[in-house]
């Protein structure tokens, strides 16, 4: 990994910051883009495979932490309110406000993906972090996004009189847990965390704007916790000679993530997942042909 250049670190950092929040899979693109470019870029993904993971994946950990911090900054006022509401709820042993309910919904959604991540994150990411596997799952991600939009439209058509839209705090704890369970699919390179979480929210009656907000709020503690737990790998052999590149990549990833979340919160105010579904299908199928 000492061959990782500052240019590569900046490009991959920007890629991570954008694709983590856009529903097109950051991990999938972190595997596919270097593989498409080839040469030393492709070697970044394949070198150093071991039970401890690859040096490239250690680098990606730092980018994920930067992305989570960008989300935390963007939703800072929301998180201050959520944490304060959770503390009050614990003290009074009641759930009396929408903020308190949202706090517990996020906890309910975090538990399943957290448990699955602890048990299977490493084997799944190392097993499927190959160009062909990422291409297959990227195409599948497109199917999931398109299918979610189709099912949501059918729901809307069937509920024109009563109205199908719900607010986030109207979700049940079981529904929140189900959305968190669906999010565990993002452990597969090519499946988008934000994309599958949004689909889960849409199918439970949220509009696109609230589905995106719930996805981003839910992603923040999960990405941050996963990254912080793995940060010690950057102090070991996996990060020798690349700390400067890691720092640059993390800064670029954080800025790109902040710009991305600002754009997407406005985009989903009136638009859908379909353009991203088409992109994932096309990019995934082309990549399958390329790497099969």
Helices and strands as residue ranges (DSSP letters): H 6-19, H 26-37, H 40-46, H 55-74, H 76-92, H 98-128, H 131-158, G 168-170, H 173-183, G 184-187, H 193-203, H 208-230, G 231-235, G 237-239, H 243-267, H 274-291
